[in-house]
Amino acid sequence: MMLNVMVLEDCSKSSQILKSIIHNISNDIHVFCALTLEQAEEFLKNTKFDLFFLDIHLISNQNRKEDISGFYFAKKLRKREEYEFTPIIFVTSITELELPSYREASCYRYLVKPYRRQEIEEIVKKVLRTKEQEKGQQITIKKDGINFRIYIADIIYIKAIPRGIELILTNETISVKYITLKQILQKLPDKEFIQCHRMFVIHIGYIEYIDLVNGVIKLKEVTQTIEIGVTYKSRMRSFLR
């Protein structure tokens, strides 16, 4: 289970210190360091993050007219459904005058520079434990003679391929031979997955919208739409009720 952490800090030295501390906590943590708001926004396009460390004060960029503080970025995150409750840690040198800002952005916690290793480790380990609890149930898949444990919450959809299936997860795609959609469905919770096509099984929790007119489903975290089979339209229609 990989934990994706973003550090938005315009001082490269401070950024690397924070990255080093976080990396030493676990090999299952990937840290993305952004020196500018633009870099942070670019990271969001391709990665789903579990924790943010945001410098409340960023160096001014004269080409931008709007506020470029870490607080501004936090407010943008909170407007996105997937980051409504994601822990945000503000990094600052001053606390008293900025406490109202922390509350407004639903700040999880704030750190005062210079960094204290113990404090950072405490925060990150707590987020790791929370993520493990949220992931919950797992299934075991045998691939090339090796058993892989996969969190059910990470499965976006499953696709039938020649002589097997393909599991599209939040962070990777796994192809497994000699297993059918029917067989994998027997391993999955009935209330969390639904077959919408002879070739596709989708995780209900990732549904963004269902378009019965055009016969497609849009899932979160993937760009392509999933086709609804003719014989499965009534099932999807009843799901919408």
Disulfide bonds with the S-S distance in Angstrom:
none
